[in-house]
Amino acid sequence: MPKMKTHRAGAKRYKVTANGKIMRRQAGKKHLLGHKSMKRKNRLSGSVEVFEGNIDLIRKELPYMKYSR
């Protein structure tokens, strides 16, 4: 049986924590930053956990999540 391939774009977008949570970057901090307040930009800079409705799709992209750290 051949190995499954990892979706490389997904591997770059998501990080898996030691407890198995999938983290992603917060959206909204790439452009149009002039009118956003500093408080809002700081809040957008962190990582957030992926919504549970999307986890099944991401697991298909990352078949070897145990090693995706």
Phi and psi restraints in degrees (value plus and minus 20) as a CYANA .aco file:
   2 PRO   PHI     -94.1   -54.1
   2 PRO   PSI     137.8   177.8
   3 LYS   PHI     -92.4   -52.4
   3 LYS   PSI     132.2   172.2
   4 MET   PHI    -100.6   -60.6
   4 MET   PSI     127.7   167.7
   5 LYS   PHI    -113.8   -73.8
   5 LYS   PSI     121.4   161.4
   6 THR   PHI    -101.1   -61.1
   6 THR   PSI     117.3   157.3
   7 HIS   PHI     -94.0   -54.0
   7 HIS   PSI      90.0   130.0
   8 ARG   PHI     -85.9   -45.9
   8 ARG   PSI     -55.0   -15.0
   9 ALA   PHI     -85.0   -45.0
   9 ALA   PSI     -58.7   -18.7
  10 GLY   PHI     -86.8   -46.8
  10 GLY   PSI     -57.5   -17.5
  11 ALA   PHI     -85.1   -45.1
  11 ALA   PSI     -50.4   -10.4
  12 LYS   PHI    -100.8   -60.8
  12 LYS   PSI     -47.0    -7.0
  13 ARG   PHI    -104.1   -64.1
  13 ARG   PSI     -52.8   -12.8
  14 TYR   PHI    -135.5   -95.5
  14 TYR   PSI     125.1   165.1
  15 LYS   PHI    -141.2  -101.2
  15 LYS   PSI     124.5   164.5
  16 VAL   PHI    -127.3   -87.3
  16 VAL   PSI     108.8   148.8
  17 THR   PHI    -100.4   -60.4
  17 THR   PSI     153.1   193.1
  18 ALA   PHI     -83.7   -43.7
  18 ALA   PSI     -47.4    -7.4
  19 ASN   PHI    -108.4   -68.4
  19 ASN   PSI     -20.9    19.1
  20 GLY   PHI      75.4   115.4
  20 GLY   PSI     -16.0    24.0
  21 LYS   PHI     -94.2   -54.2
  21 LYS   PSI     127.6   167.6
  22 ILE   PHI    -122.9   -82.9
  22 ILE   PSI     103.0   143.0
  23 MET   PHI    -129.3   -89.3
  23 MET   PSI     128.9   168.9
  24 ARG   PHI    -156.3  -116.3
  24 ARG   PSI     146.2   186.2
  25 ARG   PHI     -95.9   -55.9
  25 ARG   PSI     128.3   168.3
  26 GLN   PHI     -95.6   -55.6
  26 GLN   PSI     113.4   153.4
  27 ALA   PHI     -97.1   -57.1
  27 ALA   PSI     135.1   175.1
  28 GLY   PHI      83.2   123.2
  28 GLY   PSI      -2.7    37.3
  29 LYS   PHI    -146.1  -106.1
  29 LYS   PSI       6.0    46.0
  30 LYS   PHI    -115.7   -75.7
  30 LYS   PSI     -60.3   -20.3
  31 HIS   PHI    -171.7  -131.7
  31 HIS   PSI     155.3   195.3
  32 LEU   PHI      38.4    78.4
  32 LEU   PSI      26.1    66.1
  33 LEU   PHI    -112.3   -72.3
  33 LEU   PSI     -30.7     9.3
  34 GLY   PHI     -82.4   -42.4
  34 GLY   PSI     -58.3   -18.3
  35 HIS   PHI    -112.4   -72.4
  35 HIS   PSI     -25.8    14.2
  36 LYS   PHI    -104.4   -64.4
  36 LYS   PSI     120.9   160.9
  37 SER   PHI     -92.6   -52.6
  37 SER   PSI     139.1   179.1
  38 MET   PHI     -82.0   -42.0
  38 MET   PSI     -57.8   -17.8
  39 LYS   PHI     -81.3   -41.3
  39 LYS   PSI     -62.0   -22.0
  40 ARG   PHI     -88.0   -48.0
  40 ARG   PSI     -60.6   -20.6
  41 LYS   PHI     -87.7   -47.7
  41 LYS   PSI     -56.9   -16.9
  42 ASN   PHI     -86.0   -46.0
  42 ASN   PSI     -58.4   -18.4
  43 ARG   PHI     -86.0   -46.0
  43 ARG   PSI     -52.7   -12.7
  44 LEU   PHI     -99.8   -59.8
  44 LEU   PSI     -29.1    10.9
  45 SER   PHI    -100.1   -60.1
  45 SER   PSI     -37.4     2.6
  46 GLY   PHI    -104.7   -64.7
  46 GLY   PSI    -196.2  -156.2
  47 SER   PHI    -122.7   -82.7
  47 SER   PSI     129.6   169.6
  48 VAL   PHI    -149.9  -109.9
  48 VAL   PSI     139.9   179.9
  49 GLU   PHI     -97.3   -57.3
  49 GLU   PSI     126.1   166.1
  50 VAL   PHI     -90.0   -50.0
  50 VAL   PSI     122.2   162.2
  51 PHE   PHI     -81.6   -41.6
  51 PHE   PSI     117.7   157.7
  52 GLU   PHI     -83.1   -43.1
  52 GLU   PSI     -43.0    -3.0
  53 GLY   PHI     -91.6   -51.6
  53 GLY   PSI     -38.8     1.2
  54 ASN   PHI    -121.2   -81.2
  54 ASN   PSI     -23.6    16.4
  55 ILE   PHI     -84.7   -44.7
  55 ILE   PSI     -57.6   -17.6
  56 ASP   PHI     -83.2   -43.2
  56 ASP   PSI     -58.3   -18.3
  57 LEU   PHI     -86.2   -46.2
  57 LEU   PSI     -59.0   -19.0
  58 ILE   PHI     -91.9   -51.9
  58 ILE   PSI     -53.9   -13.9
  59 ARG   PHI     -84.0   -44.0
  59 ARG   PSI     -49.5    -9.5
  60 LYS   PHI     -88.6   -48.6
  60 LYS   PSI     -57.3   -17.3
  61 GLU   PHI     -91.4   -51.4
  61 GLU   PSI     -53.4   -13.4
  62 LEU   PHI    -136.7   -96.7
  62 LEU   PSI      60.4   100.4
  63 PRO   PHI     -87.9   -47.9
  63 PRO   PSI     -42.4    -2.4
  64 TYR   PHI    -134.8   -94.8
  64 TYR   PSI      37.2    77.2
  65 MET   PHI     -82.2   -42.2
  65 MET   PSI     -47.4    -7.4
  66 LYS   PHI     -78.9   -38.9
  66 LYS   PSI     -48.5    -8.5
  67 TYR   PHI    -126.4   -86.4
  67 TYR   PSI      -9.8    30.2
  68 SER   PHI    -113.1   -73.1
  68 SER   PSI      35.0    75.0
